[in-house]
Amino acid sequence: MRAVRRALAIAALLLGLSPALADDAAARRATDMAARLLDKGDADGAVRELEDAHRAVPESRNAARNLALALSRRAEAALRRKDGATALDALDRALELHPGRLYYQVLRGRALHLLGRPGDAQRAAEVVVEKSPTYAEGWLLLVEVHERAGELDEALAALDKIAALRPDDEGLRRRRATLATRAESEARYLTHGTGNFRVRYSPDIDPGTVRLALTLLEDAYSNVTADLGVAPRTPAQVVLYEGAEFQRITGAHSWVGALYHNGTLRVPIRNLERHQATAARVLAHEFTHHVLKERNPGLPIWWHEGIAQFIEDRDATQSRRRRARLDKQLAPLVEKDALLGVGQLRRLKITSVRDPVLVNLFYAQALSFVGWLVDGVGPGALPAFLVALGTGTDTDEAARRAFGSDVEELLRKWREAL
Protein backbone atom coordinates (compact mmCIF):
# COMPACT_ATOMS: atom_id res chain seq x y z
CA MET A 1 0.00 0.00 0.00
CA ARG A 2 2.86 2.37 0.82
CA ALA A 3 4.37 1.78 -2.65
CA VAL A 4 1.01 2.49 -4.27
CA ARG A 5 0.61 5.73 -2.34
CA ARG A 6 4.15 6.76 -3.29
CA ALA A 7 3.46 6.05 -6.97
CA LEU A 8 0.21 8.01 -6.82
CA ALA A 9 1.96 10.95 -5.12
CA ILE A 10 4.60 11.05 -7.84
CA ALA A 11 1.95 10.77 -10.52
CA ALA A 12 -0.01 13.58 -8.92
CA LEU A 13 3.05 15.81 -9.01
CA LEU A 14 3.79 14.97 -12.61
CA LEU A 15 0.33 14.75 -14.11
CA GLY A 16 -1.06 18.12 -13.01
CA LEU A 17 -0.89 19.22 -16.62
CA SER A 18 -2.02 22.38 -18.29
CA PRO A 19 -4.51 22.02 -21.18
CA ALA A 20 -1.76 22.65 -23.71
CA LEU A 21 0.27 19.74 -22.41
CA ALA A 22 -2.75 17.47 -22.02
CA ASP A 23 -3.57 18.04 -25.68
CA ASP A 24 -0.10 16.99 -26.83
CA ALA A 25 -0.07 13.19 -27.10
CA ALA A 26 3.71 12.83 -27.29
CA ALA A 27 4.23 15.05 -24.25
CA ARG A 28 1.55 13.12 -22.35
CA ARG A 29 3.26 9.80 -23.11
CA ALA A 30 6.63 11.20 -22.03
CA THR A 31 5.13 12.41 -18.76
CA ASP A 32 3.48 9.04 -18.07
CA MET A 33 6.79 7.28 -18.70
CA ALA A 34 8.63 9.78 -16.45
CA ALA A 35 6.23 9.02 -13.59
CA ARG A 36 6.99 5.31 -13.88
CA LEU A 37 10.74 5.95 -14.07
CA LEU A 38 10.71 8.16 -10.98
CA ASP A 39 8.79 5.48 -9.12
CA LYS A 40 11.64 3.10 -9.95
CA GLY A 41 14.23 5.61 -8.79
CA ASP A 42 15.50 6.36 -12.30
CA ALA A 43 15.74 10.15 -12.12
CA ASP A 44 18.04 10.40 -15.13
CA GLY A 45 15.57 8.50 -17.29
CA ALA A 46 12.74 10.72 -16.07
CA VAL A 47 14.75 13.83 -16.90
CA ARG A 48 15.26 12.61 -20.47
CA GLU A 49 11.54 11.93 -20.92
CA LEU A 50 10.48 15.26 -19.44
CA GLU A 51 12.99 17.19 -21.52
CA ASP A 52 11.15 15.78 -24.54
CA ALA A 53 7.82 16.85 -23.03
CA HIS A 54 9.13 20.34 -22.31
CA ARG A 55 10.44 20.71 -25.85
CA ALA A 56 7.08 19.58 -27.21
CA VAL A 57 5.16 22.28 -25.31
CA PRO A 58 7.70 24.90 -24.15
CA GLU A 59 4.91 27.33 -23.26
CA SER A 60 3.52 24.96 -20.59
CA ARG A 61 4.43 25.97 -17.05
CA ASN A 62 3.52 22.50 -15.80
CA ALA A 63 5.90 20.88 -18.28
CA ALA A 64 8.71 23.10 -16.99
CA ARG A 65 7.86 22.32 -13.37
CA ASN A 66 7.66 18.61 -14.05
CA LEU A 67 11.16 18.71 -15.52
CA ALA A 68 12.38 20.76 -12.54
CA LEU A 69 11.02 18.10 -10.19
CA ALA A 70 12.86 15.34 -12.03
CA LEU A 71 16.05 17.41 -11.99
CA SER A 72 15.69 17.80 -8.21
CA ARG A 73 15.46 14.00 -7.89
CA ARG A 74 18.65 13.73 -9.94
CA ALA A 75 20.24 16.22 -7.54
CA GLU A 76 19.09 14.26 -4.48
CA ALA A 77 20.70 11.11 -5.87
CA ALA A 78 23.91 13.02 -6.62
CA LEU A 79 24.03 14.44 -3.10
CA ARG A 80 23.61 10.96 -1.61
CA ARG A 81 26.72 9.83 -3.47
CA LYS A 82 28.50 13.11 -2.57
CA ASP A 83 28.63 14.37 -6.16
CA GLY A 84 28.19 18.08 -5.58
CA ALA A 85 28.98 19.17 -9.13
CA THR A 86 26.21 17.07 -10.72
CA ALA A 87 23.76 18.16 -8.03
CA LEU A 88 24.57 21.85 -8.51
CA ASP A 89 24.15 21.64 -12.29
CA ALA A 90 20.78 19.89 -11.91
CA LEU A 91 19.54 22.41 -9.35
CA ASP A 92 20.61 25.45 -11.36
CA ARG A 93 18.52 24.08 -14.22
CA ALA A 94 15.62 23.26 -11.89
CA LEU A 95 15.55 26.79 -10.51
CA GLU A 96 15.58 28.26 -14.01
CA LEU A 97 12.46 26.21 -14.75
CA HIS A 98 10.78 26.75 -11.37
CA PRO A 99 12.22 29.91 -9.75
CA GLY A 100 11.64 30.45 -6.07
CA ARG A 101 11.06 26.82 -5.08
CA LEU A 102 12.57 26.79 -1.57
CA TYR A 103 13.34 23.09 -1.49
CA TYR A 104 15.47 23.37 -4.63
CA GLN A 105 17.32 26.31 -3.09
CA VAL A 106 18.09 24.27 0.04
CA LEU A 107 19.39 21.41 -2.08
CA ARG A 108 21.50 23.91 -4.00
CA GLY A 109 22.96 25.16 -0.72
CA ARG A 110 23.85 21.58 0.25
CA ALA A 111 25.61 21.10 -3.07
CA LEU A 112 27.60 24.31 -2.56
CA HIS A 113 28.54 23.20 0.94
CA LEU A 114 29.67 19.83 -0.41
CA LEU A 115 31.80 21.59 -3.02
CA GLY A 116 33.71 23.56 -0.37
CA ARG A 117 31.89 26.86 -0.95
CA PRO A 118 30.62 27.62 2.58
CA GLY A 119 30.04 31.33 1.97
CA ASP A 120 27.78 30.63 -1.01
CA ALA A 121 26.01 27.85 0.93
CA GLN A 122 25.36 30.21 3.84
CA ARG A 123 23.96 32.89 1.54
CA ALA A 124 21.67 30.32 -0.07
CA ALA A 125 20.39 29.25 3.36
CA GLU A 126 19.88 32.85 4.48
CA VAL A 127 17.79 33.58 1.39
CA VAL A 128 15.58 30.58 2.19
CA VAL A 129 14.97 31.45 5.86
CA GLU A 130 14.37 35.10 4.97
CA LYS A 131 11.68 34.09 2.49
CA SER A 132 10.18 31.47 4.81
CA PRO A 133 11.21 31.66 8.50
CA THR A 134 9.11 28.58 9.28
CA TYR A 135 10.91 26.35 6.75
CA ALA A 136 13.05 24.09 8.94
CA GLU A 137 15.24 22.77 6.11
CA GLY A 138 16.69 26.23 5.55
CA TRP A 139 17.64 26.55 9.23
CA LEU A 140 19.12 23.05 9.20
CA LEU A 141 21.41 24.01 6.33
CA LEU A 142 22.52 27.05 8.34
CA VAL A 143 23.31 24.77 11.29
CA GLU A 144 25.56 22.62 9.12
CA VAL A 145 27.36 25.59 7.58
CA HIS A 146 27.98 27.32 10.92
CA GLU A 147 29.03 24.13 12.69
CA ARG A 148 31.56 23.29 10.02
CA ALA A 149 32.99 26.81 10.26
CA GLY A 150 33.34 26.45 14.04
CA GLU A 151 30.67 29.12 14.63
CA LEU A 152 28.94 27.16 17.36
CA ASP A 153 26.83 29.95 18.87
CA GLU A 154 25.37 30.69 15.44
CA ALA A 155 24.74 26.97 14.88
CA LEU A 156 22.94 26.74 18.24
CA ALA A 157 20.79 29.77 17.40
CA ALA A 158 19.72 28.11 14.14
CA LEU A 159 19.03 24.86 15.99
CA ASP A 160 16.76 26.76 18.38
CA LYS A 161 14.75 27.99 15.40
CA ILE A 162 14.25 24.39 14.28
CA ALA A 163 13.40 23.25 17.81
CA ALA A 164 10.59 25.80 17.92
CA LEU A 165 9.21 24.29 14.72
CA ARG A 166 9.75 20.67 15.82
CA PRO A 167 9.23 20.64 19.60
CA ASP A 168 8.82 16.84 19.79
CA ASP A 169 11.97 15.93 17.85
CA GLU A 170 14.09 13.93 20.33
CA GLY A 171 16.98 13.53 17.88
CA LEU A 172 17.13 17.29 17.51
CA ARG A 173 17.30 17.73 21.28
CA ARG A 174 20.21 15.28 21.50
CA ARG A 175 22.03 17.07 18.71
CA ARG A 176 21.59 20.41 20.44
CA ALA A 177 22.82 19.01 23.77
CA THR A 178 25.99 17.66 22.10
CA LEU A 179 26.64 20.93 20.31
CA ALA A 180 25.96 22.93 23.47
CA THR A 181 28.55 20.87 25.37
CA ARG A 182 31.14 21.68 22.72
CA ALA A 183 30.17 25.35 22.63
CA GLU A 184 30.44 25.65 26.40
CA SER A 185 33.84 23.98 26.41
CA GLU A 186 35.18 26.04 23.52
CA ALA A 187 33.67 29.39 24.52
CA ARG A 188 36.87 30.49 26.24
CA TYR A 189 39.16 29.12 23.55
CA LEU A 190 41.68 31.32 21.80
CA THR A 191 42.00 31.45 18.01
CA HIS A 192 45.08 31.62 15.82
CA GLY A 193 44.70 31.84 12.08
CA THR A 194 47.15 31.18 9.27
CA GLY A 195 46.61 31.03 5.54
CA ASN A 196 46.00 27.29 5.70
CA PHE A 197 44.53 26.70 9.17
CA ARG A 198 42.22 28.26 11.73
CA VAL A 199 43.26 26.83 15.10
CA ARG A 200 41.22 27.05 18.31
CA TYR A 201 42.73 25.95 21.61
CA SER A 202 42.31 26.13 25.36
CA PRO A 203 44.16 29.00 27.06
CA ASP A 204 45.50 26.35 29.45
CA ILE A 205 47.69 24.92 26.69
CA ASP A 206 51.25 26.23 26.75
CA PRO A 207 51.86 28.80 23.95
CA GLY A 208 55.01 26.91 22.92
CA THR A 209 52.92 23.78 22.40
CA VAL A 210 50.51 25.73 20.21
CA ARG A 211 53.40 27.10 18.12
CA LEU A 212 54.78 23.58 17.72
CA ALA A 213 51.36 22.30 16.65
CA LEU A 214 51.14 25.07 14.04
CA THR A 215 54.59 24.18 12.71
CA LEU A 216 53.62 20.52 12.43
CA LEU A 217 50.36 21.44 10.73
CA GLU A 218 52.14 23.57 8.12
CA ASP A 219 54.58 20.71 7.51
CA ALA A 220 51.61 18.40 7.04
CA TYR A 221 50.09 20.84 4.55
CA SER A 222 53.25 20.93 2.45
CA ASN A 223 53.82 17.18 2.46
CA VAL A 224 50.25 16.03 1.98
CA THR A 225 49.37 18.42 -0.84
CA ALA A 226 52.59 17.48 -2.64
CA ASP A 227 51.85 13.75 -2.34
CA LEU A 228 48.18 14.01 -3.30
CA GLY A 229 48.65 16.57 -6.05
CA VAL A 230 45.68 18.63 -4.78
CA ALA A 231 45.16 21.24 -2.06
CA PRO A 232 42.03 22.19 -0.11
CA ARG A 233 40.06 25.21 -1.29
CA THR A 234 39.50 26.64 2.20
CA PRO A 235 41.53 26.78 5.45
CA ALA A 236 41.16 23.74 7.66
CA GLN A 237 39.51 24.14 11.06
CA VAL A 238 41.60 22.68 13.92
CA VAL A 239 40.76 22.32 17.62
CA LEU A 240 43.48 21.41 20.12
CA TYR A 241 42.34 19.71 23.34
CA GLU A 242 44.09 19.18 26.63
CA GLY A 243 43.83 16.05 28.82
CA ALA A 244 40.63 14.02 28.73
CA GLU A 245 38.62 16.81 27.10
CA PHE A 246 39.12 15.29 23.65
CA GLN A 247 37.21 12.10 24.51
CA ARG A 248 34.58 13.99 26.51
CA ILE A 249 33.79 16.33 23.64
CA THR A 250 34.10 13.92 20.70
CA GLY A 251 32.97 10.67 22.33
CA ALA A 252 35.80 8.95 20.44
CA HIS A 253 37.13 5.58 21.53
CA SER A 254 40.38 5.45 23.49
CA TRP A 255 42.30 4.13 20.47
CA VAL A 256 41.55 7.29 18.44
CA GLY A 257 44.64 9.53 18.35
CA ALA A 258 42.84 12.40 16.58
CA LEU A 259 39.63 12.87 14.66
CA TYR A 260 38.46 14.60 11.50
CA HIS A 261 34.74 15.32 11.45
CA ASN A 262 32.53 17.81 9.65
CA GLY A 263 35.41 19.87 8.37
CA THR A 264 37.36 20.05 11.64
CA LEU A 265 40.55 18.33 12.80
CA ARG A 266 40.19 17.57 16.53
CA VAL A 267 43.56 16.87 18.12
CA PRO A 268 44.43 15.96 21.73
CA ILE A 269 47.68 17.49 22.96
CA ARG A 270 49.51 14.64 24.67
CA ASN A 271 53.10 15.51 25.50
CA LEU A 272 53.54 16.99 22.05
CA GLU A 273 57.16 18.03 22.57
CA ARG A 274 58.23 14.52 23.55
CA HIS A 275 56.31 12.79 20.76
CA GLN A 276 56.78 15.08 17.77
CA ALA A 277 57.31 12.28 15.25
CA THR A 278 54.07 10.57 16.26
CA ALA A 279 52.21 13.88 16.29
CA ALA A 280 53.48 14.72 12.80
CA ARG A 281 52.13 11.43 11.49
CA VAL A 282 48.77 11.92 13.20
CA LEU A 283 48.38 15.45 11.83
CA ALA A 284 49.37 14.38 8.33
CA HIS A 285 46.84 11.56 8.53
CA GLU A 286 43.96 13.79 9.67
CA PHE A 287 44.83 16.59 7.26
CA THR A 288 44.76 14.04 4.43
CA HIS A 289 41.15 13.32 5.41
CA HIS A 290 40.41 17.04 5.14
CA VAL A 291 41.87 17.31 1.65
CA LEU A 292 40.12 14.17 0.43
CA LYS A 293 36.80 15.13 1.96
CA GLU A 294 36.85 18.60 0.45
CA ARG A 295 38.12 17.65 -3.00
CA ASN A 296 36.52 14.20 -3.37
CA PRO A 297 33.59 14.09 -0.91
CA GLY A 298 32.17 10.85 -2.33
CA LEU A 299 35.33 8.81 -1.68
CA PRO A 300 34.48 5.80 0.57
CA ILE A 301 35.96 5.81 4.06
CA TRP A 302 38.16 2.75 3.48
CA TRP A 303 39.91 4.58 0.64
CA HIS A 304 40.29 7.52 3.02
CA GLU A 305 41.97 5.38 5.64
CA GLY A 306 44.23 3.58 3.20
CA ILE A 307 45.45 6.80 1.58
CA ALA A 308 45.80 8.65 4.91
CA GLN A 309 47.90 5.85 6.40
CA PHE A 310 50.06 5.68 3.30
CA ILE A 311 50.60 9.45 3.23
CA GLU A 312 51.38 9.81 6.94
CA ASP A 313 54.61 7.82 6.72
CA ARG A 314 57.31 10.03 5.18
CA ASP A 315 60.11 7.43 5.36
CA ALA A 316 59.73 5.24 2.25
CA THR A 317 61.93 2.43 3.61
CA GLN A 318 60.10 2.36 6.93
CA SER A 319 56.76 2.46 5.08
CA ARG A 320 57.66 -0.60 2.97
CA ARG A 321 58.79 -2.50 6.07
CA ARG A 322 55.57 -1.65 7.85
CA ARG A 323 53.47 -2.83 4.92
CA ALA A 324 55.57 -5.99 4.56
CA ARG A 325 54.74 -6.86 8.16
CA LEU A 326 51.05 -6.22 7.50
CA ASP A 327 51.11 -8.35 4.35
CA LYS A 328 52.66 -11.21 6.29
CA GLN A 329 49.81 -11.00 8.80
CA LEU A 330 47.14 -10.74 6.11
CA ALA A 331 48.40 -13.56 3.85
CA PRO A 332 46.98 -16.45 5.99
CA LEU A 333 43.57 -14.77 5.93
CA VAL A 334 43.42 -15.09 2.13
CA GLU A 335 43.32 -18.91 2.32
CA LYS A 336 40.68 -18.72 5.08
CA ASP A 337 38.64 -16.23 3.01
CA ALA A 338 38.64 -14.04 6.13
CA LEU A 339 39.50 -10.70 4.52
CA LEU A 340 36.83 -8.03 4.26
CA GLY A 341 35.11 -8.00 0.88
CA VAL A 342 34.45 -4.88 -1.15
CA GLY A 343 30.84 -4.75 0.08
CA GLN A 344 31.93 -4.95 3.71
CA LEU A 345 34.59 -2.31 3.17
CA ARG A 346 32.05 0.06 1.67
CA ARG A 347 29.40 -0.46 4.36
CA LEU A 348 31.53 -0.54 7.51
CA LYS A 349 31.34 2.60 9.66
CA ILE A 350 34.69 2.11 11.30
CA THR A 351 34.42 4.92 13.90
CA SER A 352 31.42 3.10 15.41
CA VAL A 353 33.13 -0.30 15.61
CA ARG A 354 34.18 -1.45 19.09
CA ASP A 355 35.85 -4.73 18.10
CA PRO A 356 39.62 -4.00 18.01
CA VAL A 357 40.28 -7.07 15.82
CA LEU A 358 37.90 -5.79 13.15
CA VAL A 359 39.30 -2.27 13.44
CA ASN A 360 42.87 -3.53 12.98
CA LEU A 361 41.86 -5.69 10.00
CA PHE A 362 40.06 -2.77 8.34
CA TYR A 363 43.04 -0.43 8.67
CA ALA A 364 45.58 -3.12 7.70
CA GLN A 365 43.68 -4.03 4.54
CA ALA A 366 43.21 -0.41 3.53
CA LEU A 367 46.90 0.44 3.91
CA SER A 368 48.15 -2.75 2.29
CA PHE A 369 45.87 -2.27 -0.71
CA VAL A 370 46.76 1.40 -1.31
CA GLY A 371 50.48 0.66 -0.86
CA TRP A 372 50.24 -2.19 -3.37
CA LEU A 373 48.55 0.13 -5.88
CA VAL A 374 51.21 2.82 -5.55
CA ASP A 375 54.06 0.28 -5.68
CA GLY A 376 52.61 -1.12 -8.89
CA VAL A 377 51.86 2.12 -10.72
CA GLY A 378 54.26 4.64 -9.21
CA PRO A 379 54.05 7.83 -7.10
CA GLY A 380 51.79 9.52 -9.63
CA ALA A 381 49.07 6.94 -9.02
CA LEU A 382 47.24 8.72 -6.23
CA PRO A 383 47.18 12.15 -7.92
CA ALA A 384 45.90 10.50 -11.12
CA PHE A 385 43.18 8.69 -9.16
CA LEU A 386 42.06 11.86 -7.37
CA VAL A 387 42.11 13.92 -10.57
CA ALA A 388 39.90 11.30 -12.24
CA LEU A 389 37.50 11.39 -9.29
CA GLY A 390 37.43 15.17 -9.50
CA THR A 391 35.98 15.02 -13.00
CA GLY A 392 32.78 13.50 -11.61
CA THR A 393 33.53 9.87 -12.41
CA ASP A 394 32.70 7.13 -9.93
CA THR A 395 35.34 5.23 -7.95
CA ASP A 396 35.45 2.29 -10.36
CA GLU A 397 36.00 4.48 -13.42
CA ALA A 398 38.63 6.55 -11.61
CA ALA A 399 40.40 3.33 -10.59
CA ARG A 400 40.34 2.09 -14.20
CA ARG A 401 41.93 5.32 -15.41
CA ALA A 402 44.61 5.45 -12.71
CA PHE A 403 45.28 1.76 -12.00
CA GLY A 404 43.95 -0.13 -15.02
CA SER A 405 41.00 -2.05 -13.47
CA ASP A 406 37.87 -1.46 -11.43
CA VAL A 407 38.01 -1.71 -7.65
CA GLU A 408 36.75 -5.28 -7.31
CA GLU A 409 39.27 -6.54 -9.86
CA LEU A 410 42.07 -4.61 -8.16
CA LEU A 411 41.15 -6.12 -4.79
CA ARG A 412 41.22 -9.59 -6.35
CA LYS A 413 44.69 -8.98 -7.79
CA TRP A 414 45.89 -7.58 -4.45
CA ARG A 415 44.66 -10.67 -2.60
CA GLU A 416 46.50 -12.88 -5.09
CA ALA A 417 49.66 -10.82 -4.61
CA LEU A 418 49.57 -11.44 -0.85
DAJO-V796661 format. One record per residue. N is the residue number from 0. OMEGA is omega in whole degrees, 0 to 359 (999 if undefined). NEAR is the number of other ideal C-beta (glycine too) atoms within 8 Angstrom. D_LAST is the distance of its C-alpha to the last C-alpha in whole Angstrom. Layout:
N/OMEGA/NEAR/D_LAST  N/OMEGA/NEAR/D_LAST
This chain:
0/179/4/51  1/180/5/49  2/179/6/47  3/179/7/51  4/180/8/52  5/180/9/49  6/180/10/50  7/179/8/53  8/178/8/53  9/180/11/51  10/180/9/53  11/179/8/56  12/187/9/55  13/189/12/54  14/173/9/57  15/192/6/60  16/173/11/61  17/179/10/64  18/182/6/67  19/180/9/66  20/181/15/62  21/182/8/63  22/182/5/66  23/187/11/63  24/181/5/61  25/179/9/58  26/180/14/57  27/178/12/58  28/180/8/56  29/181/13/53  30/177/17/54  31/180/9/53  32/180/9/50  33/179/16/49  34/180/14/50  35/181/8/48  36/178/12/45  37/178/14/45  38/178/9/45  39/181/6/42  40/181/6/40  41/182/8/40  42/181/13/42  43/177/7/41  44/179/9/43  45/178/14/46  46/180/13/46  47/180/8/46  48/185/14/49  49/171/15/51  50/176/9/51  51/180/11/53  52/181/19/55  53/177/14/56  54/182/6/56  55/181/11/59  56/185/12/61  57/180/7/60  58/184/4/63  59/177/13/62  60/179/6/61  61/179/10/59  62/179/18/57  63/182/11/56  64/175/10/55  65/179/15/53  66/178/15/51  67/178/15/51  68/179/12/49  69/178/15/47  70/178/14/46  71/176/14/45  72/175/11/43  73/180/14/41  74/178/18/41  75/179/11/40  76/179/10/37  77/179/13/36  78/178/14/36  79/178/6/34  80/175/8/31  81/178/9/32  82/185/10/34  83/183/13/37  84/178/9/38  85/180/11/38  86/182/18/40  87/179/13/42  88/181/8/43  89/183/14/44  90/175/15/46  91/178/9/48  92/181/10/49  93/181/16/50  94/172/14/52  95/183/6/54  96/182/11/55  97/183/11/55  98/174/5/56  99/179/6/57  100/188/10/54  101/182/12/53  102/179/8/50  103/179/14/49  104/176/13/50  105/178/15/48  106/179/14/45  107/176/15/45  108/178/16/45  109/178/13/42  110/178/16/40  111/178/14/42  112/180/13/41  113/182/11/37  114/178/9/38  115/178/9/38  116/187/9/42  117/179/12/44  118/178/6/47  119/179/9/47  120/179/14/46  121/179/12/48  122/178/8/51  123/179/14/50  124/181/15/50  125/176/9/54  126/181/9/55  127/184/16/54  128/175/13/56  129/180/6/59  130/183/8/59  131/183/8/59  132/180/6/58  133/181/5/58  134/188/12/55  135/183/10/52  136/177/10/49  137/178/14/50  138/180/15/51  139/176/10/47  140/177/16/46  141/177/15/48  142/183/12/46  143/181/11/43  144/181/14/44  145/181/13/46  146/181/12/43  147/179/12/41  148/181/9/43  149/180/10/44  150/192/8/47  151/178/12/47  152/178/7/51  153/178/9/51  154/178/14/48  155/179/12/50  156/178/8/53  157/177/13/52  158/179/14/50  159/176/9/54  160/180/12/55  161/181/14/53  162/178/12/53  163/179/7/57  164/182/9/56  165/187/9/54  166/183/6/55  167/184/4/54  168/182/9/50  169/178/6/48  170/178/6/45  171/179/11/47  172/179/9/49  173/179/8/46  174/180/9/44  175/180/12/47  176/179/8/47  177/181/8/44  178/179/13/45  179/177/9/48  180/178/10/47  181/183/10/45  182/179/12/48  183/181/7/50  184/187/9/47  185/184/10/47  186/182/6/51  187/182/5/52  188/173/10/48  189/181/7/49  190/174/7/47  191/182/9/46  192/171/7/45  193/178/10/44  194/186/3/43  195/186/9/39  196/168/13/40  197/189/12/42  198/173/15/42  199/185/12/44  200/179/12/44  201/176/11/46  202/178/7/49  203/180/4/49  204/182/11/46  205/180/5/47  206/178/6/47  207/177/7/45  208/178/12/42  209/179/13/43  210/179/8/43  211/179/11/40  212/178/17/38  213/178/12/39  214/180/8/38  215/178/12/35  216/179/15/35  217/174/11/36  218/179/11/34  219/179/12/31  220/182/12/33  221/185/8/33  222/185/11/29  223/181/13/28  224/177/11/30  225/182/7/29  226/182/9/25  227/181/14/26  228/178/10/29  229/178/10/31  230/178/6/33  231/182/11/34  232/184/7/38  233/177/7/40  234/179/10/40  235/174/14/37  236/180/13/39  237/173/14/38  238/178/14/39  239/182/15/39  240/177/12/40  241/174/9/42  242/185/6/41  243/184/5/40  244/180/11/41  245/181/13/38  246/180/10/37  247/183/9/40  248/187/11/40  249/186/10/37  250/183/5/36  251/176/9/33  252/184/6/31  253/182/5/31  254/182/6/27  255/181/9/28  256/176/6/29  257/186/12/30  258/172/11/30  259/182/10/31  260/174/7/33  261/174/6/35  262/184/10/36  263/172/12/36  264/179/15/34  265/191/14/35  266/173/14/35  267/178/13/36  268/182/10/38  269/179/5/36  270/188/5/38  271/182/11/37  272/184/8/38  273/185/5/37  274/184/9/33  275/182/10/33  276/178/6/30  277/180/8/28  278/180/11/31  279/179/12/30  280/181/10/26  281/181/12/27  282/176/16/30  283/179/16/27  284/184/13/25  285/178/14/28  286/175/14/30  287/176/15/26  288/181/12/27  289/181/13/31  290/182/14/30  291/183/15/27  292/182/12/30  293/185/11/33  294/182/12/31  295/189/9/29  296/180/9/30  297/183/10/28  298/180/11/25  299/187/9/23  300/182/8/23  301/171/13/19  302/177/12/19  303/186/13/21  304/177/13/20  305/181/14/16  306/182/13/19  307/178/14/21  308/180/13/19  309/183/13/18  310/187/13/21  311/185/11/23  312/185/10/21  313/182/6/24  314/186/6/22  315/181/5/20  316/179/6/19  317/179/8/19  318/180/11/17  319/179/9/14  320/179/8/15  321/181/10/14  322/177/11/11  323/177/8/10  324/178/8/11  325/181/11/10  326/179/10/6  327/178/7/8  328/184/9/10  329/186/13/7  330/180/8/5  331/181/7/9  332/178/11/10  333/181/10/8  334/180/5/10  335/183/6/13  336/185/6/13  337/176/4/13  338/178/10/11  339/178/8/14  340/184/7/15  341/178/8/16  342/178/6/20  343/180/8/19  344/183/13/18  345/185/8/21  346/189/6/24  347/174/12/23  348/195/7/25  349/181/11/24  350/178/8/27  351/184/5/28  352/180/10/26  353/181/5/27  354/183/6/24  355/179/7/23  356/179/6/20  357/178/9/19  358/181/11/20  359/180/8/17  360/180/11/15  361/182/15/16  362/180/11/16  363/179/11/13  364/183/14/11  365/181/14/13  366/182/15/13  367/182/14/9  368/181/12/10  369/178/14/13  370/178/13/12  371/178/10/10  372/183/12/13  373/178/12/15  374/184/6/13  375/186/8/13  376/181/11/17  377/185/6/19  378/177/6/21  379/185/8/23  380/183/13/20  381/176/15/21  382/179/10/25  383/179/11/25  384/182/13/23  385/176/15/25  386/178/10/28  387/177/12/27  388/183/12/27  389/178/9/31  390/178/6/32  391/178/6/32  392/177/8/29  393/186/7/27  394/181/11/23  395/181/9/22  396/178/10/24  397/178/13/24  398/178/13/20  399/181/10/21  400/186/10/23  401/189/12/21  402/174/12/18  403/180/5/19  404/176/8/18  405/189/9/19  406/182/9/17  407/179/8/16  408/178/8/15  409/178/13/13  410/178/11/11  411/180/8/10  412/178/9/9  413/179/12/6  414/179/9/5  415/181/6/5  416/178/6/4  417/999/9/0
